[in-house]
């Protein structure tokens, strides 16, 4: 921090200044101990950001993802971060739900868009984004699944995009 090599979002003003460059990514964990044991979700996240940057004129430079944006080892710090989820959602220019077809590493069950929408945590992230951005004229939100990049909500602008 003292060397100036990292950017810290310690204030609301700092977060607002980067909001137009920030994507909020929602996904379901594919294992109990690791969020993406096969790497399929990470690949989908990267592809979704690239597609949105190149076809929808989003300049995504910052990505909020639970695993590296919320402390995982300290329960107290984790809860504080979870309590600010709506703040991070509010300061994002786009919401991306990542739900590629894959298997849960521990249960062996199929995971996809259907299982994503059945998870309370994923719904909470969507609700946080919608609530925080409901005053805006548009709330860009996309689903990156096996059929490409699609609008997440019926009100979302844009047609189907390839690349997910």
C-alpha positions as CSV (number, residue, x, y, z in Angstrom):
1,X,0.0,0.0,0.0
2,X,2.8,2.4,0.9
3,X,4.5,1.7,-2.4
4,X,1.4,2.7,-4.4
5,X,1.3,-0.6,-6.3
6,X,-2.3,-1.4,-5.3
7,X,-5.5,0.6,-5.6
8,X,-7.6,0.7,-2.5
9,X,-11.3,1.6,-2.5
10,X,-11.4,3.0,1.0
11,X,-14.0,5.7,0.3
12,X,-17.3,6.0,-1.5
13,X,-15.7,8.6,-3.8
14,X,-12.9,6.2,-4.8
15,X,-15.5,3.5,-5.6
16,X,-17.7,5.9,-7.6
17,X,-14.7,7.1,-9.6
18,X,-14.1,3.5,-10.8
19,X,-17.8,2.4,-11.1
20,X,-18.0,2.8,-14.9
21,X,-15.0,0.4,-15.2
22,X,-16.3,-2.2,-12.8
23,X,-18.2,-5.5,-13.5
24,X,-20.0,-7.4,-10.7
25,X,-19.7,-11.1,-11.4
26,X,-22.0,-13.6,-9.7
27,X,-21.5,-17.3,-9.9
28,X,-22.1,-20.6,-8.0
29,X,-19.3,-22.4,-6.3
30,X,-18.4,-25.7,-8.0
31,X,-17.0,-27.3,-4.9
32,X,-17.1,-27.0,-1.1
33,X,-13.4,-26.0,-0.8
34,X,-12.9,-24.1,-4.0
35,X,-15.1,-21.9,-6.1
36,X,-14.1,-23.1,-9.5
37,X,-12.1,-26.3,-9.4
38,X,-12.3,-27.0,-13.1
39,X,-11.6,-23.4,-14.2
40,X,-14.7,-23.3,-16.4
41,X,-16.3,-20.4,-14.6
42,X,-13.1,-18.3,-14.7
43,X,-12.8,-18.9,-18.4
44,X,-16.5,-17.8,-18.8
45,X,-15.9,-14.7,-16.7
46,X,-12.9,-13.7,-18.8
47,X,-14.8,-14.3,-22.0
48,X,-17.9,-12.4,-20.8
49,X,-15.8,-9.4,-19.9
50,X,-13.9,-9.5,-23.2
51,X,-17.2,-9.8,-25.2
52,X,-18.9,-6.9,-23.3
53,X,-15.8,-4.8,-23.7
54,X,-15.6,-5.4,-27.4
55,X,-19.2,-5.4,-28.4
56,X,-21.1,-3.3,-25.9
57,X,-18.5,-0.6,-25.3
58,X,-17.9,-1.4,-21.7
59,X,-14.4,-0.6,-20.5
60,X,-14.1,-3.3,-17.8
61,X,-11.0,-2.8,-15.8
62,X,-12.2,-4.0,-12.4
63,X,-14.1,-7.1,-11.6
64,X,-15.8,-7.9,-8.3
65,X,-16.0,-11.6,-7.6
66,X,-16.8,-13.1,-4.2
67,X,-13.8,-15.4,-3.8
68,X,-11.2,-12.7,-4.2
69,X,-13.3,-9.7,-3.1
70,X,-14.5,-11.1,0.2
71,X,-12.1,-12.4,2.8
72,X,-12.4,-16.2,3.0
73,X,-10.3,-17.1,6.1
74,X,-11.5,-14.6,8.7
75,X,-15.2,-15.0,9.6
76,X,-15.5,-11.4,11.1
77,X,-13.9,-9.7,8.1
78,X,-16.0,-12.0,5.8
79,X,-19.2,-10.9,7.4
80,X,-18.3,-7.2,7.2
81,X,-17.6,-7.6,3.4
82,X,-20.8,-9.5,2.9
83,X,-22.7,-6.7,4.6
84,X,-21.3,-4.3,2.0
85,X,-22.3,-6.4,-1.0
86,X,-25.0,-3.9,-2.0
87,X,-22.4,-1.1,-2.0
88,X,-20.2,-3.0,-4.4
89,X,-23.2,-3.9,-6.6
90,X,-24.3,-0.2,-6.7
91,X,-20.9,0.9,-7.9
92,X,-20.7,-1.5,-10.8
93,X,-21.5,-0.6,-14.4
94,X,-22.7,-4.1,-15.3
95,X,-23.8,-7.4,-13.6
96,X,-22.6,-10.7,-15.1
97,X,-24.1,-14.0,-13.9
98,X,-21.7,-16.8,-14.9
99,X,-23.2,-20.2,-15.2
100,X,-21.4,-22.5,-17.6
101,X,-22.3,-26.2,-17.7
102,X,-20.0,-28.0,-15.4
103,X,-19.9,-30.6,-12.6
104,X,-19.8,-30.0,-8.9
105,X,-16.4,-31.3,-7.8
106,X,-17.7,-32.9,-4.6
107,X,-21.3,-33.9,-5.4
108,X,-20.9,-34.8,-9.1
109,X,-24.1,-33.0,-9.9
110,X,-24.6,-30.9,-13.0
111,X,-24.3,-27.1,-12.6
112,X,-25.7,-24.7,-15.1
113,X,-28.0,-21.6,-15.4
114,X,-30.9,-23.6,-13.9
115,X,-28.9,-24.5,-10.7
116,X,-27.5,-20.9,-10.6
117,X,-31.0,-19.4,-10.5
118,X,-31.9,-21.9,-7.7
119,X,-29.2,-20.6,-5.4
120,X,-30.3,-18.1,-2.7
121,X,-26.8,-16.5,-2.6
122,X,-26.9,-15.9,-6.4
123,X,-30.4,-14.4,-6.1
124,X,-29.2,-12.2,-3.2
125,X,-26.4,-10.8,-5.5
126,X,-29.0,-10.1,-8.2
127,X,-31.3,-8.4,-5.7
128,X,-28.5,-6.3,-4.4
129,X,-27.6,-5.1,-7.9
130,X,-31.2,-4.4,-8.8
131,X,-32.0,-2.6,-5.6
132,X,-28.9,-0.4,-5.7
133,X,-29.4,0.5,-9.4
134,X,-33.2,0.7,-9.6
135,X,-33.1,4.5,-9.9
136,X,-31.0,4.3,-13.1
137,X,-32.4,4.4,-16.6
138,X,-30.7,1.1,-17.5
139,X,-29.3,-1.8,-15.4
140,X,-27.2,-3.8,-17.8
141,X,-27.1,-7.4,-16.6
142,X,-26.1,-10.5,-18.6
143,X,-26.1,-14.3,-18.2
144,X,-23.0,-16.1,-19.5
145,X,-24.0,-19.7,-20.0
146,X,-23.7,-22.4,-22.6
147,X,-25.9,-20.5,-25.1
148,X,-23.7,-17.4,-25.1
149,X,-24.1,-14.0,-23.4
150,X,-27.8,-13.2,-22.9
151,X,-29.7,-10.5,-21.1
152,X,-30.2,-11.6,-17.5
153,X,-33.5,-9.7,-17.1
154,X,-36.1,-9.0,-19.7
155,X,-35.5,-5.3,-19.2
156,X,-31.8,-5.7,-19.9
157,X,-30.6,-4.0,-23.1
158,X,-28.9,-5.9,-25.9
159,X,-29.5,-9.0,-27.9
160,X,-27.7,-12.3,-27.7
161,X,-24.0,-12.0,-27.9
162,X,-21.6,-14.7,-28.9
163,X,-18.5,-15.5,-26.9
164,X,-19.4,-17.3,-23.7
